[in-house]
């Protein structure tokens, strides 16, 4: 259920940013070449916005089982890989051409995809203390809203600290 919620939010971000992102960037003062590069970034990154949502949802599932170490290490390693891949794809290195901001976004999504894939493999292989049910999954409206209520309260508390 949580993976479905994460995927839905990721797809919502994708839709909103691909439709309204360029106008939003222009409202924020983006002009000329800077605006064009920023639009290139959001087209790639928000085109795959479901990936960071799924990675963080999978990390939350693992933390919910009491496993704090594995998701922390994977998220940390994803951040390091993001820097390396973003730099290589953005600036170019050796035979890899320079892709600019689109390359930085692609590096981020690649690093997060690897992290999400590792966590998904760990959970679905039976190594986690949770057994995900894919077959026969029924969406229960009450459970869906209960999860969203807890998440919304948690999110609002985090935003108030900022």
TIFIBA-810346 format. One record per residue: residue number from 0; chain; z, y, x of N, C-alpha, C, O in turn. Coordinates in steps of 0.1 Angstrom, whole numbers, plus 5000, padded with zeros to 4 digits. Each point is the difference from the previous one (the first is absolute). Example, Ala and Ser with C-alpha at 12.3 -4.5 7.8 and 13.67 -1.06 7.14 Angstrom:
<kedos>
+-----+--------+------+------+------+------+------+------+------+------+------+------+------+------+
| num | cadena |  nzz |  nyy |  nxx | cazz | cayy | caxx |  czz |  cyy |  cxx |  ozz |  oyy |  oxx |
+-----+--------+------+------+------+------+------+------+------+------+------+------+------+------+
|   0 |      A | 5078 | 4943 | 5132 | 5000 | 5012 | 4991 | 5000 | 5012 | 5009 | 5007 | 5000 | 5010 |
|   1 |      A | 4986 | 5011 | 4986 | 5000 | 5011 | 5009 | 5008 | 5011 | 4992 | 5001 | 5011 | 5005 |
+-----+--------+------+------+------+------+------+------+------+------+------+------+------+------+
</kedos>
This chain:
<kedos>
+-----+--------+------+------+------+------+------+------+------+------+------+------+------+------+
| num | cadena |  nzz |  nyy |  nxx | cazz | cayy | caxx |  czz |  cyy |  cxx |  ozz |  oyy |  oxx |
+-----+--------+------+------+------+------+------+------+------+------+------+------+------+------+
|   0 |      A | 5000 | 4988 | 5008 | 5000 | 5012 | 4992 | 5000 | 5013 | 5009 | 4993 | 5009 | 4997 |
|   1 |      A | 5015 | 4990 | 5013 | 5001 | 5012 | 5009 | 4987 | 5002 | 5007 | 4996 | 5012 | 5002 |
|   2 |      A | 4997 | 4978 | 5002 | 4987 | 5001 | 5007 | 4990 | 5007 | 4990 | 4992 | 5008 | 5005 |
|   3 |      A | 5009 | 4988 | 4983 | 4991 | 5005 | 4990 | 5003 | 5015 | 4998 | 4990 | 5008 | 4999 |
|   4 |      A | 5022 | 4996 | 5001 | 5004 | 5014 | 4999 | 4995 | 5008 | 5012 | 4994 | 5011 | 4998 |
|   5 |      A | 5008 | 4983 | 5014 | 4995 | 5007 | 5012 | 4985 | 5002 | 5000 | 4995 | 5010 | 5004 |
|   6 |      A | 4998 | 4979 | 4992 | 4986 | 5001 | 4999 | 4995 | 5011 | 4990 | 4991 | 5007 | 5003 |
|   7 |      A | 5016 | 4993 | 4986 | 4996 | 5010 | 4990 | 5002 | 5015 | 5005 | 4992 | 5008 | 4998 |
|   8 |      A | 5020 | 4994 | 5008 | 5002 | 5013 | 5006 | 4990 | 5004 | 5011 | 4995 | 5011 | 5000 |
|   9 |      A | 5002 | 4979 | 5008 | 4990 | 5002 | 5011 | 4986 | 5004 | 4994 | 4994 | 5009 | 5005 |
|  10 |      A | 5002 | 4984 | 4984 | 4988 | 5002 | 4994 | 5000 | 5014 | 4993 | 4990 | 5007 | 5000 |
|  11 |      A | 5021 | 4997 | 4994 | 5002 | 5013 | 4994 | 4998 | 5011 | 5010 | 4993 | 5010 | 4998 |
|  12 |      A | 5013 | 4989 | 5014 | 4999 | 5009 | 5011 | 4985 | 5001 | 5004 | 4995 | 5011 | 5003 |
|  13 |      A | 4999 | 4978 | 4998 | 4986 | 4999 | 5004 | 4991 | 5008 | 4990 | 4993 | 5009 | 5004 |
|  14 |      A | 5009 | 4989 | 4984 | 4992 | 5006 | 4990 | 5003 | 5015 | 4999 | 4990 | 5008 | 5000 |
|  15 |      A | 5022 | 4996 | 5000 | 5004 | 5015 | 5000 | 4995 | 5007 | 5012 | 4994 | 5011 | 4999 |
|  16 |      A | 5008 | 4983 | 5013 | 4996 | 5008 | 5012 | 4985 | 5000 | 5002 | 4994 | 5010 | 5005 |
|  17 |      A | 4999 | 4979 | 4991 | 4985 | 5000 | 5002 | 4994 | 5010 | 4990 | 4990 | 5006 | 5003 |
|  18 |      A | 5016 | 4996 | 4985 | 4995 | 5009 | 4990 | 5004 | 5014 | 5003 | 4991 | 5010 | 4999 |
|  19 |      A | 5021 | 4993 | 5005 | 5006 | 5013 | 5001 | 5003 | 5004 | 5014 | 5004 | 5012 | 5002 |
|  20 |      A | 4996 | 4979 | 5008 | 5004 | 5003 | 5013 | 4992 | 5012 | 5007 | 5007 | 5009 | 5005 |
|  21 |      A | 4980 | 4991 | 4994 | 4993 | 5011 | 5006 | 5004 | 5014 | 4994 | 5002 | 5009 | 5007 |
|  22 |      A | 4999 | 4991 | 4980 | 5004 | 5013 | 4993 | 5014 | 5004 | 5004 | 5003 | 5011 | 5003 |
|  23 |      A | 5006 | 4979 | 4999 | 5014 | 5003 | 5004 | 5000 | 5005 | 5014 | 5008 | 5009 | 5003 |
|  24 |      A | 4985 | 4985 | 5006 | 4999 | 5005 | 5014 | 4995 | 5014 | 5001 | 5004 | 5008 | 5008 |
|  25 |      A | 4986 | 4995 | 4983 | 4995 | 5013 | 5000 | 5010 | 5010 | 4995 | 5001 | 5011 | 5005 |
|  26 |      A | 5007 | 4985 | 4984 | 5010 | 5009 | 4995 | 5011 | 5002 | 5011 | 5006 | 5011 | 5000 |
|  27 |      A | 4996 | 4979 | 5008 | 5010 | 5002 | 5011 | 4995 | 5008 | 5012 | 5007 | 5003 | 5009 |
|  28 |      A | 4981 | 5002 | 4990 | 4994 | 5009 | 5010 | 4990 | 4994 | 5009 | 4996 | 5007 | 5010 |
|  29 |      A | 5000 | 4980 | 4988 | 4990 | 4994 | 5009 | 4986 | 5007 | 4998 | 4996 | 5002 | 4989 |
|  30 |      A | 4998 | 5000 | 5022 | 4987 | 5007 | 5000 | 4991 | 4994 | 5011 | 5005 | 4995 | 5010 |
|  31 |      A | 4982 | 5005 | 4988 | 4991 | 4997 | 5010 | 5001 | 4986 | 5006 | 5002 | 4990 | 4993 |
|  32 |      A | 4998 | 5009 | 5020 | 5000 | 4988 | 5008 | 5014 | 4992 | 4998 | 5000 | 4988 | 4999 |
|  33 |      A | 5010 | 5020 | 5000 | 5014 | 4994 | 4998 | 5000 | 4993 | 4987 | 5005 | 4989 | 4999 |
|  34 |      A | 4990 | 5018 | 4990 | 5000 | 4994 | 4987 | 4991 | 4987 | 5000 | 5004 | 4990 | 4994 |
|  35 |      A | 4985 | 5011 | 5012 | 4991 | 4988 | 5001 | 5006 | 4988 | 5007 | 4999 | 4989 | 4995 |
|  36 |      A | 5009 | 5014 | 5015 | 5006 | 4989 | 5007 | 5012 | 4994 | 4992 | 5002 | 4988 | 5000 |
|  37 |      A | 5005 | 5021 | 4994 | 5012 | 4996 | 4991 | 4994 | 4991 | 4988 | 5007 | 4991 | 4997 |
|  38 |      A | 4982 | 5013 | 4998 | 4994 | 4993 | 4989 | 4996 | 4986 | 5005 | 5002 | 4990 | 4993 |
|  39 |      A | 4992 | 5009 | 5019 | 4997 | 4987 | 5006 | 5012 | 4991 | 5001 | 4999 | 4988 | 4997 |
|  40 |      A | 5012 | 5018 | 5007 | 5012 | 4993 | 5002 | 5005 | 4994 | 4986 | 5003 | 4988 | 4999 |
|  41 |      A | 4998 | 5021 | 4991 | 5005 | 4995 | 4987 | 4991 | 4990 | 4994 | 5004 | 4991 | 4992 |
|  42 |      A | 4983 | 5010 | 5010 | 4991 | 4991 | 4994 | 5002 | 4986 | 5006 | 5000 | 4990 | 4992 |
|  43 |      A | 5003 | 5009 | 5021 | 5003 | 4987 | 5006 | 5014 | 4995 | 4996 | 5002 | 4989 | 4995 |
|  44 |      A | 5008 | 5020 | 5008 | 5014 | 4995 | 4998 | 5003 | 4998 | 4986 | 5005 | 4989 | 4997 |
|  45 |      A | 4992 | 5020 | 4994 | 5003 | 4998 | 4986 | 4991 | 4990 | 4993 | 5003 | 4995 | 4989 |
|  46 |      A | 4985 | 5002 | 5017 | 4992 | 4990 | 4995 | 5007 | 4986 | 5002 | 4997 | 4991 | 4992 |
|  47 |      A | 5012 | 5008 | 5017 | 5008 | 4988 | 5002 | 5015 | 5002 | 4998 | 5008 | 4993 | 5007 |
|  48 |      A | 4995 | 5017 | 4985 | 5014 | 5003 | 4998 | 5009 | 4989 | 4995 | 5012 | 5000 | 5001 |
|  49 |      A | 4982 | 4990 | 4994 | 5007 | 4988 | 4995 | 5007 | 4992 | 5012 | 5010 | 4994 | 4998 |
|  50 |      A | 4984 | 5007 | 5013 | 5005 | 4993 | 5012 | 5014 | 5004 | 5004 | 5009 | 4992 | 5001 |
|  51 |      A | 4993 | 5022 | 5001 | 5014 | 5004 | 5004 | 5010 | 4996 | 4988 | 5011 | 4997 | 5003 |
|  52 |      A | 4985 | 5005 | 4985 | 5008 | 4996 | 4989 | 5004 | 4986 | 5000 | 5012 | 4996 | 4998 |
|  53 |      A | 4978 | 4995 | 5005 | 5003 | 4986 | 5000 | 5009 | 4996 | 5012 | 5009 | 4992 | 4999 |
|  54 |      A | 4988 | 5015 | 5013 | 5008 | 4997 | 5012 | 5015 | 5003 | 4997 | 5009 | 4993 | 5003 |
|  55 |      A | 4993 | 5019 | 4992 | 5014 | 5004 | 4997 | 5006 | 4992 | 4989 | 5013 | 4998 | 5000 |
|  56 |      A | 4980 | 4998 | 4990 | 5005 | 4991 | 4990 | 5004 | 4987 | 5005 | 5011 | 4995 | 4997 |
|  57 |      A | 4981 | 4999 | 5012 | 5003 | 4987 | 5006 | 5012 | 5002 | 5009 | 5009 | 4991 | 5000 |
|  58 |      A | 4992 | 5020 | 5007 | 5012 | 5002 | 5008 | 5013 | 5001 | 4992 | 5010 | 4995 | 5003 |
|  59 |      A | 4989 | 5012 | 4985 | 5011 | 5001 | 4991 | 5004 | 4986 | 4994 | 5012 | 4997 | 4999 |
|  60 |      A | 4978 | 4995 | 4999 | 5003 | 4986 | 4995 | 5008 | 4993 | 5010 | 5010 | 4993 | 4997 |
|  61 |      A | 4985 | 5007 | 5016 | 5007 | 4993 | 5011 | 5015 | 5006 | 5002 | 5009 | 4992 | 5002 |
|  62 |      A | 4992 | 5021 | 4997 | 5013 | 5006 | 5002 | 5009 | 4996 | 4988 | 5012 | 4998 | 5002 |
|  63 |      A | 4983 | 5000 | 4986 | 5007 | 4996 | 4989 | 5006 | 4986 | 5001 | 5009 | 4996 | 4993 |
|  64 |      A | 4984 | 4996 | 5016 | 5005 | 4986 | 5002 | 5011 | 5000 | 5011 | 5005 | 4989 | 5003 |
|  65 |      A | 4998 | 5023 | 5003 | 5010 | 5000 | 5010 | 4994 | 5000 | 5014 | 5007 | 5002 | 5010 |
|  66 |      A | 4980 | 4997 | 4991 | 4993 | 5000 | 5013 | 4996 | 5014 | 5004 | 4990 | 5006 | 4995 |
|  67 |      A | 5019 | 5001 | 5013 | 4997 | 5014 | 5004 | 4992 | 5001 | 5012 | 4992 | 5009 | 5002 |
|  68 |      A | 5009 | 4981 | 5007 | 4994 | 5000 | 5013 | 4985 | 4999 | 5000 | 4993 | 5008 | 5006 |
|  69 |      A | 5002 | 4982 | 4987 | 4986 | 4997 | 5000 | 4992 | 5012 | 4994 | 4990 | 5005 | 5007 |
|  70 |      A | 5013 | 5000 | 4981 | 4992 | 5011 | 4995 | 5001 | 5013 | 5009 | 4991 | 5007 | 5001 |
|  71 |      A | 5021 | 4995 | 5005 | 5002 | 5012 | 5009 | 4991 | 4998 | 5012 | 4993 | 5010 | 5004 |
|  72 |      A | 5006 | 4979 | 5002 | 4992 | 4997 | 5011 | 4985 | 5002 | 4997 | 4992 | 5005 | 5008 |
|  73 |      A | 5004 | 4989 | 4981 | 4986 | 5001 | 4996 | 4996 | 5015 | 4997 | 4989 | 5004 | 5004 |
|  74 |      A | 5019 | 5003 | 4989 | 4997 | 5014 | 4997 | 5000 | 5008 | 5013 | 4991 | 5009 | 5002 |
|  75 |      A | 5018 | 4989 | 5007 | 5000 | 5006 | 5013 | 4988 | 4997 | 5008 | 4993 | 5009 | 5006 |
|  76 |      A | 5003 | 4978 | 4995 | 4988 | 4996 | 5007 | 4987 | 5006 | 4993 | 4991 | 5003 | 5007 |
|  77 |      A | 5009 | 4998 | 4980 | 4989 | 5006 | 4993 | 4999 | 5015 | 5004 | 4988 | 5005 | 5001 |
|  78 |      A | 5023 | 5001 | 5000 | 4999 | 5015 | 5004 | 4995 | 5001 | 5014 | 4992 | 5009 | 5003 |
|  79 |      A | 5012 | 4982 | 5006 | 4995 | 5001 | 5014 | 4985 | 4997 | 5000 | 4992 | 5007 | 5007 |
|  80 |      A | 5004 | 4982 | 4986 | 4986 | 4997 | 4999 | 4992 | 5011 | 4993 | 4988 | 5003 | 5004 |
|  81 |      A | 5018 | 5004 | 4987 | 4993 | 5011 | 4993 | 4997 | 5011 | 5010 | 4989 | 5006 | 5000 |
|  82 |      A | 5020 | 4997 | 5009 | 4998 | 5010 | 5010 | 4988 | 4996 | 5010 | 4991 | 5008 | 5003 |
|  83 |      A | 5010 | 4980 | 5001 | 4990 | 4995 | 5009 | 4986 | 4999 | 4994 | 4990 | 5005 | 5005 |
|  84 |      A | 5009 | 4988 | 4983 | 4987 | 4999 | 4994 | 4995 | 5013 | 4995 | 4988 | 5003 | 5001 |
|  85 |      A | 5021 | 5006 | 4994 | 4995 | 5013 | 4995 | 4995 | 5008 | 5012 | 4989 | 5007 | 4998 |
|  86 |      A | 5017 | 4992 | 5013 | 4995 | 5007 | 5012 | 4987 | 4995 | 5005 | 4991 | 5008 | 5003 |
|  87 |      A | 5008 | 4979 | 4998 | 4988 | 4994 | 5005 | 4988 | 5003 | 4990 | 4989 | 5004 | 5004 |
|  88 |      A | 5013 | 4994 | 4983 | 4990 | 5002 | 4990 | 4997 | 5015 | 4998 | 4988 | 5004 | 4997 |
|  89 |      A | 5022 | 5004 | 5004 | 4998 | 5014 | 4998 | 4993 | 5007 | 5012 | 4991 | 5008 | 4999 |
|  90 |      A | 5014 | 4989 | 5013 | 4995 | 5006 | 5012 | 4989 | 4992 | 5007 | 4992 | 5006 | 5008 |
|  91 |      A | 5007 | 4982 | 4989 | 4990 | 4991 | 5007 | 5006 | 4995 | 5014 | 5008 | 5007 | 5006 |
|  92 |      A | 4988 | 4981 | 4998 | 5005 | 4995 | 5012 | 4990 | 4989 | 5005 | 4998 | 4991 | 4992 |
|  93 |      A | 4997 | 5010 | 5020 | 4990 | 4990 | 5004 | 4989 | 4999 | 4991 | 4993 | 5010 | 4997 |
|  94 |      A | 5004 | 4978 | 4998 | 4989 | 4997 | 4991 | 5002 | 5005 | 4986 | 4991 | 5000 | 4992 |
|  95 |      A | 5022 | 5003 | 5005 | 5003 | 5005 | 4986 | 4996 | 5014 | 4998 | 5005 | 5009 | 5008 |
|  96 |      A | 4987 | 4994 | 4983 | 4996 | 5014 | 4998 | 5011 | 5009 | 4994 | 5009 | 4995 | 4995 |
|  97 |      A | 4989 | 5018 | 5006 | 5010 | 5009 | 4994 | 4997 | 5002 | 4985 | 4989 | 5005 | 4997 |
|  98 |      A | 5021 | 4992 | 4995 | 4998 | 5002 | 4985 | 5008 | 5011 | 4995 | 4999 | 5003 | 4988 |
|  99 |      A | 5008 | 5004 | 5020 | 5007 | 5012 | 4995 | 5012 | 4996 | 4991 | 5006 | 4990 | 5001 |
| 100 |      A | 4996 | 5019 | 4989 | 5011 | 4998 | 4991 | 4998 | 4987 | 4991 | 5010 | 4994 | 4996 |
| 101 |      A | 4978 | 5003 | 5001 | 4997 | 4987 | 4993 | 5005 | 4988 | 5008 | 5005 | 4990 | 4994 |
| 102 |      A | 4993 | 5011 | 5019 | 5005 | 4989 | 5009 | 5015 | 4999 | 5000 | 5006 | 4989 | 5000 |
| 103 |      A | 5001 | 5023 | 5000 | 5015 | 5000 | 4999 | 5004 | 4993 | 4987 | 5010 | 4992 | 5001 |
| 104 |      A | 4984 | 5011 | 4988 | 5004 | 4994 | 4987 | 4997 | 4985 | 5000 | 5008 | 4992 | 4995 |
| 105 |      A | 4981 | 5004 | 5011 | 4996 | 4986 | 5001 | 5010 | 4993 | 5009 | 5004 | 4988 | 4997 |
| 106 |      A | 5001 | 5018 | 5013 | 5010 | 4994 | 5009 | 5013 | 4998 | 4993 | 5006 | 4989 | 5002 |
| 107 |      A | 4998 | 5020 | 4990 | 5012 | 4999 | 4992 | 4999 | 4988 | 4990 | 5009 | 4992 | 4999 |
| 108 |      A | 4980 | 5008 | 4994 | 4998 | 4989 | 4990 | 4999 | 4986 | 5006 | 5005 | 4991 | 4995 |
| 109 |      A | 4989 | 5009 | 5017 | 4999 | 4987 | 5007 | 5014 | 4995 | 5004 | 5003 | 4988 | 4999 |
| 110 |      A | 5005 | 5021 | 5007 | 5013 | 4996 | 5005 | 5009 | 4996 | 4988 | 5007 | 4990 | 5001 |
| 111 |      A | 4992 | 5018 | 4988 | 5008 | 4996 | 4988 | 4995 | 4987 | 4994 | 5008 | 4993 | 4994 |
| 112 |      A | 4979 | 5005 | 5006 | 4995 | 4987 | 4995 | 5005 | 4988 | 5008 | 5003 | 4990 | 4994 |
| 113 |      A | 4998 | 5011 | 5019 | 5005 | 4990 | 5008 | 5015 | 4997 | 4997 | 5004 | 4989 | 4998 |
| 114 |      A | 5004 | 5022 | 5001 | 5014 | 4998 | 4996 | 5002 | 4994 | 4986 | 5008 | 4991 | 4999 |
| 115 |      A | 4984 | 5014 | 4992 | 5001 | 4994 | 4986 | 4996 | 4986 | 5000 | 5006 | 4991 | 4993 |
| 116 |      A | 4983 | 5005 | 5014 | 4996 | 4986 | 5001 | 5011 | 4991 | 5006 | 5002 | 4989 | 4995 |
| 117 |      A | 5004 | 5016 | 5015 | 5011 | 4991 | 5006 | 5011 | 4998 | 4991 | 5005 | 4989 | 4998 |
| 118 |      A | 4999 | 5022 | 4995 | 5012 | 4999 | 4990 | 4996 | 4991 | 4989 | 5008 | 4992 | 4995 |
| 119 |      A | 4979 | 5010 | 5000 | 4996 | 4992 | 4988 | 4999 | 4985 | 5004 | 5005 | 4991 | 4993 |
| 120 |      A | 4990 | 5006 | 5019 | 5000 | 4986 | 5005 | 5014 | 4995 | 5001 | 5003 | 4988 | 4996 |
| 121 |      A | 5007 | 5019 | 5009 | 5014 | 4996 | 5001 | 5006 | 4997 | 4987 | 5006 | 4990 | 4998 |
| 122 |      A | 4991 | 5019 | 4992 | 5006 | 4998 | 4987 | 4993 | 4988 | 4993 | 5007 | 4991 | 4994 |
| 123 |      A | 4980 | 5009 | 5006 | 4993 | 4989 | 4992 | 4999 | 4987 | 5007 | 4997 | 4990 | 4994 |
| 124 |      A | 5007 | 5009 | 5019 | 5001 | 4987 | 5007 | 5013 | 4993 | 4996 | 5002 | 4988 | 5004 |
| 125 |      A | 5007 | 5019 | 4990 | 5013 | 4993 | 4996 | 5011 | 5003 | 5010 | 5011 | 4994 | 4999 |
| 126 |      A | 4987 | 5014 | 5011 | 5010 | 5003 | 5010 | 5010 | 5010 | 4996 | 5011 | 5000 | 5005 |
| 127 |      A | 4986 | 5008 | 4985 | 5009 | 5010 | 4995 | 5009 | 4993 | 4990 | 4998 | 4989 | 4995 |
| 128 |      A | 5013 | 5018 | 5001 | 5010 | 4994 | 4990 | 4995 | 5003 | 4986 | 5008 | 4999 | 4991 |
| 129 |      A | 4980 | 5004 | 5007 | 4994 | 5002 | 4987 | 4987 | 4992 | 4998 | 4993 | 4999 | 5010 |
| 130 |      A | 5005 | 4996 | 4979 | 4988 | 4992 | 4997 | 4991 | 5008 | 4990 | 5003 | 5000 | 4988 |
| 131 |      A | 4987 | 5007 | 5017 | 4992 | 5008 | 4991 | 4992 | 4990 | 4991 | 4995 | 4990 | 5004 |
| 132 |      A | 5004 | 5015 | 4983 | 4993 | 4992 | 4990 | 4987 | 5007 | 4997 | 5000 | 5011 | 4994 |
| 133 |      A | 4989 | 4983 | 5009 | 4987 | 5006 | 4997 | 4994 | 4993 | 4988 | 4995 | 5006 | 4991 |
| 134 |      A | 5006 | 4981 | 5009 | 4995 | 4992 | 4990 | 5009 | 5001 | 4987 | 5012 | 4999 | 5001 |
| 135 |      A | 4982 | 5004 | 4988 | 5007 | 5002 | 4988 | 5008 | 5013 | 4999 | 5009 | 5001 | 4992 |
| 136 |      A | 4988 | 5009 | 5016 | 5007 | 5012 | 5000 | 4997 | 5007 | 4986 | 4989 | 5002 | 4996 |
| 137 |      A | 5022 | 5002 | 4998 | 4999 | 5008 | 4988 | 5007 | 5013 | 5002 | 5011 | 5001 | 5005 |
| 138 |      A | 4982 | 5010 | 4991 | 5006 | 5013 | 5002 | 5009 | 5003 | 4988 | 4996 | 5000 | 4988 |
| 139 |      A | 5017 | 5001 | 5015 | 5010 | 5003 | 4990 | 5003 | 5015 | 5000 | 5005 | 5005 | 5010 |
| 140 |      A | 4991 | 5001 | 4979 | 5001 | 5015 | 4999 | 5014 | 5005 | 5004 | 5002 | 5010 | 5007 |
| 141 |      A | 5009 | 4983 | 4988 | 5014 | 5004 | 5002 | 5003 | 5000 | 5015 | 5006 | 5009 | 5005 |
| 142 |      A | 4990 | 4980 | 5002 | 5003 | 4999 | 5014 | 4992 | 5010 | 5008 | 5005 | 5006 | 5009 |
| 143 |      A | 4983 | 4997 | 4987 | 4991 | 5010 | 5007 | 5007 | 5013 | 4999 | 5001 | 5007 | 5011 |
| 144 |      A | 5004 | 4997 | 4978 | 5006 | 5013 | 4998 | 5014 | 5001 | 5007 | 5004 | 5010 | 5005 |
| 145 |      A | 5003 | 4979 | 4995 | 5013 | 4999 | 5007 | 4998 | 5002 | 5015 | 5008 | 5008 | 5006 |
| 146 |      A | 4982 | 4986 | 5000 | 4997 | 5002 | 5014 | 4996 | 5015 | 5003 | 5004 | 5006 | 5010 |
| 147 |      A | 4988 | 4999 | 4981 | 4996 | 5014 | 5002 | 5011 | 5010 | 4998 | 5001 | 5010 | 5007 |
| 148 |      A | 5009 | 4987 | 4984 | 5012 | 5009 | 4999 | 5008 | 5000 | 5012 | 5004 | 5011 | 5005 |
| 149 |      A | 4998 | 4978 | 5001 | 5008 | 4999 | 5013 | 4993 | 5007 | 5011 | 5005 | 5008 | 5008 |
| 150 |      A | 4982 | 4990 | 4993 | 4992 | 5006 | 5010 | 4999 | 5015 | 4999 | 5000 | 5007 | 5010 |
| 151 |      A | 4999 | 4998 | 4977 | 4999 | 5014 | 4998 | 5013 | 5007 | 5004 | 5000 | 5011 | 5006 |
| 152 |      A | 5011 | 4983 | 4991 | 5013 | 5006 | 5003 | 5001 | 5000 | 5015 | 5005 | 5010 | 5006 |
| 153 |      A | 4992 | 4979 | 5001 | 5001 | 4999 | 5014 | 4991 | 5011 | 5007 | 5003 | 5007 | 5009 |
| 154 |      A | 4984 | 4994 | 4985 | 4991 | 5010 | 5006 | 5005 | 5014 | 4998 | 4999 | 5008 | 5009 |
| 155 |      A | 5007 | 4995 | 4980 | 5005 | 5014 | 4997 | 5011 | 5003 | 5009 | 5002 | 5011 | 5005 |
| 156 |      A | 5007 | 4979 | 4998 | 5011 | 5003 | 5009 | 4995 | 5002 | 5014 | 5005 | 5009 | 5007 |
| 157 |      A | 4985 | 4984 | 4998 | 4994 | 5002 | 5013 | 4993 | 5014 | 5001 | 5002 | 5007 | 5010 |
| 158 |      A | 4991 | 4997 | 4979 | 4994 | 5013 | 5000 | 5010 | 5011 | 5000 | 4998 | 5011 | 5006 |
| 159 |      A | 5014 | 4987 | 4988 | 5010 | 5011 | 5000 | 5006 | 5002 | 5014 | 5005 | 5011 | 5003 |
| 160 |      A | 4995 | 4978 | 5005 | 5005 | 5001 | 5014 | 4991 | 5008 | 5009 | 5005 | 5006 | 5010 |
| 161 |      A | 4982 | 4995 | 4987 | 4990 | 5006 | 5009 | 5002 | 5015 | 5001 | 4993 | 5006 | 5007 |
+-----+--------+------+------+------+------+------+------+------+------+------+------+------+------+
</kedos>
